[in-house]
Amino acid sequence: MTLVAGIDSSTQSCKVVIRDAATGALIRSGRASHPEGTEVDPEFWFTAMQAAIAQAGGLDDVAAVSVGGQQHGMVVLDESGTVIRPALLWNDTRSAQSATDIISDAGDGDMEAGAKYWAQRTGTLPVSSITLTKLRWLKDNEPENAAKVAAVCLPHDWLSWRLAGYGPGSGAEGLAALRTDRSDASGTGYYRPAENAYDLEALEQHLGHAPLLPAVAGPLESIGR
C-alpha cells in the first residue's frame, strides 16, 4: 500500500492526514494548534507541523507529501535565512493605508485610475491582506527591517522549505531553494499570472529593493525531499 500525506497549515492550526494513495482511505491523522493573533513567529508553525506529523505517526512510510496553507502572509528572511520579524498574516489589516497609498501612487492621486492600473498589471487590486501592501507597510514603518530583507515568501512556501531541511543559517544556497506555486504567487500583488513572472519593479518601488523570491514550481514538480 502506497501512502501519501497532506499538510494543511491554516491560521488556527496545522492538520496532517495520511491516506492510501490508491483508494483515498484515511489511515491516520494529527493536529496541533497555532498561537492566536495576526502576527506570528513562523517557528510556531514549524513546531505545530512537527507535532501534528508526530501525532499522525510520522512520515517515514509515506511516499509523497503535499503542503497547503494560508495565503498572502508576509515572511521576510535575512541573507542567512533567518526570519527578520514575526510574519504578518492575511488577516492583519495594519497595511490598509499602505494599500490605499499603492493605488493612489499608481493613479497619481486618482484612485479609479490606480485601481485600473493594478487590475491590468497583475490582476490583483491591492488590499490589506496581500503581501505587497504588507511590504510597503514594512518600508514605511520599520525601515531598518525592510533594509534587511534578502528574501520574501509566504507561510506555505516557508513550511515547505523547512520540511525540505532548510532554515535559519541556510544562507544563499538555502534561499535559492525557496519554492512556491502559481496560486500563492498570484495572491502576492507582485506577480503577473499571464506572464508567469514576478513584477520586480513593484517590489523595488514599494519595498525599496527587489529581494529574492521563491521560484514558481509547476503542478507536477517535486520541490524537495
C-alpha positions in Angstrom: 0.0 0.0 0.0 1.4 3.4 -1.0 0.8 6.2 1.4 0.6 9.9 0.8 0.3 12.8 3.2 -1.4 16.2 3.1 -0.4 19.0 5.4 -2.7 22.0 5.9 -1.3 24.9 7.8 -4.2 27.3 8.4 -4.5 30.4 10.5 -5.6 28.4 13.6 -3.9 25.0 13.3 -1.8 22.5 11.4 -3.6 19.4 10.3 -1.9 16.3 8.8 -3.8 13.4 7.1 -2.2 10.2 5.7 -4.1 8.3 3.1 -3.9 5.2 0.9 -2.9 6.7 -2.5 -5.0 4.1 -4.4 -8.3 4.4 -2.5 -8.1 7.7 -0.6 -8.9 5.9 2.6 -7.8 7.7 5.7 -5.1 5.8 7.5 -4.2 8.2 10.3 -4.1 11.9 11.2 -2.8 14.6 13.5 -3.5 18.2 14.5 -1.7 20.9 16.5 -2.9 24.5 17.3 -1.3 27.7 16.3 -1.0 30.8 18.5 -3.7 33.4 18.3 -3.1 36.8 16.7 -2.5 38.3 13.3 1.3 38.5 13.8 3.1 35.2 14.4 6.7 33.9 14.6 6.8 31.3 11.8 8.7 28.9 14.1 5.4 28.3 15.9 4.1 26.9 12.6 7.0 24.6 12.2 6.7 23.4 15.8 3.0 22.7 15.2 3.7 20.9 12.0 6.2 18.7 13.7 3.7 17.9 16.5 0.9 17.2 14.0 3.2 14.9 12.0 4.2 13.0 15.2 0.6 12.6 16.2 -0.1 11.2 12.7 2.6 8.5 13.2 5.3 10.2 11.3 6.2 10.3 7.6 8.8 7.5 7.3 6.5 5.2 5.4 5.0 8.0 3.2 5.8 8.2 -0.5 4.8 11.8 -1.1 3.8 14.9 0.9 1.9 18.0 -0.2 1.8 21.2 1.8 -1.0 23.8 1.6 -1.9 26.6 3.8 -2.9 30.2 4.5 -2.0 32.6 1.7 -0.8 36.2 1.5 1.1 36.3 4.8 4.5 38.1 4.8 7.5 36.1 5.8 10.7 38.1 5.5 14.2 36.5 5.7 17.6 38.0 6.0 20.7 36.9 4.0 21.3 34.0 6.4 17.8 32.6 6.0 16.7 33.8 9.5 13.2 35.3 9.9 13.6 39.1 10.5 10.3 39.8 12.3 7.1 38.0 13.1 5.0 37.2 10.0 2.1 39.5 9.3 -0.9 37.2 8.4 -3.5 37.8 5.7 -6.0 39.0 8.4 -3.6 41.7 9.7 -5.1 44.9 8.5 -2.5 47.4 9.6 -1.5 47.8 5.9 -4.9 49.1 4.9 -3.4 52.7 4.4 -0.5 51.2 2.5 -2.9 49.6 0.1 -4.6 52.9 -0.5 -1.2 54.6 -1.0 -0.1 52.0 -3.5 -3.3 52.5 -5.6 -3.1 56.3 -5.3 0.5 56.3 -6.3 -0.3 54.3 -9.5 -3.0 56.8 -10.5 -1.2 60.0 -9.4 -3.9 60.5 -6.8 -6.8 59.2 -8.9 -8.0 56.0 -7.1 -10.1 54.8 -10.0 -7.1 55.1 -12.4 -4.8 53.5 -9.9 -7.2 50.5 -9.5 -7.4 50.1 -13.3 -3.6 50.2 -13.5 -3.2 47.3 -11.0 -6.0 45.3 -12.4 -4.3 45.4 -15.8 -0.8 44.9 -14.4 -1.2 42.0 -12.1 -4.9 41.2 -12.0 -4.9 42.0 -8.3 -6.2 45.1 -6.6 -4.0 46.0 -3.6 -5.8 45.4 -0.3 -4.5 45.0 3.2 -4.4 41.2 3.0 -1.9 40.8 0.2 1.8 40.6 0.6 2.8 43.7 -1.4 0.9 46.1 0.9 2.5 44.5 4.0 5.9 45.1 2.4 5.0 48.7 1.8 3.9 49.0 5.4 7.3 47.5 6.5 9.2 50.0 4.4 7.2 52.9 5.8 7.1 51.8 9.5 10.1 49.6 10.0 12.8 50.8 7.5 15.6 49.0 9.3 13.9 45.7 9.0 12.9 46.4 5.4 16.5 47.0 4.5 17.5 43.6 5.8 15.1 41.7 3.6 17.0 39.3 1.4 14.0 37.1 0.5 10.2 37.1 0.8 8.0 34.1 0.9 4.5 33.1 2.1 3.7 30.8 5.1 3.1 27.8 2.8 6.4 28.4 1.0 8.3 28.7 4.2 6.9 25.5 5.7 7.7 23.5 2.6 11.2 25.0 2.7 11.6 23.9 6.4 10.2 20.5 5.7 12.9 20.1 3.0 15.6 20.7 5.6 16.3 24.4 5.2 16.0 27.1 7.8 18.0 29.7 9.8 21.6 29.7 8.8 20.9 28.2 5.3 22.4 31.2 3.6 22.3 32.0 -0.1 22.1 28.3 -1.1 19.1 27.8 1.2 17.3 30.9 0.0 17.8 29.8 -3.6 15.8 26.6 -2.7 12.6 28.5 -1.8 9.7 27.4 -4.0 6.1 28.5 -4.4 3.2 27.7 -6.7 1.1 29.9 -9.1 -1.8 30.0 -6.7 0.2 31.5 -3.9 2.3 33.8 -6.2 -0.9 35.2 -7.7 -2.0 36.5 -4.3 1.1 38.5 -3.6 0.4 41.5 -5.6 3.8 41.4 -7.3 3.2 38.5 -9.8 1.9 38.7 -13.3 0.0 35.4 -13.9 -0.4 36.0 -17.7 3.4 36.1 -18.0 4.2 33.7 -15.2 6.7 36.3 -13.9 7.3 38.4 -10.9 6.9 42.2 -11.1 10.2 43.2 -9.6 9.6 46.9 -10.4 6.6 46.9 -8.0 8.8 45.4 -5.2 11.6 48.0 -5.8 9.0 50.8 -5.6 7.1 49.6 -2.5 9.8 47.8 -0.5 12.8 49.8 -1.7 14.6 46.9 -3.4 13.8 43.6 -5.1 14.7 40.7 -2.8 15.0 37.0 -3.9 11.6 35.4 -4.4 10.6 31.7 -4.5 10.8 30.0 -7.9 7.3 29.2 -9.1 7.0 25.4 -9.3 4.8 23.6 -11.8 1.9 21.3 -10.7 3.9 18.1 -11.1 7.3 19.4 -9.9 8.9 18.0 -6.7 10.4 20.8 -4.7 12.4 18.9 -2.1 12.9 15.7 -0.2 
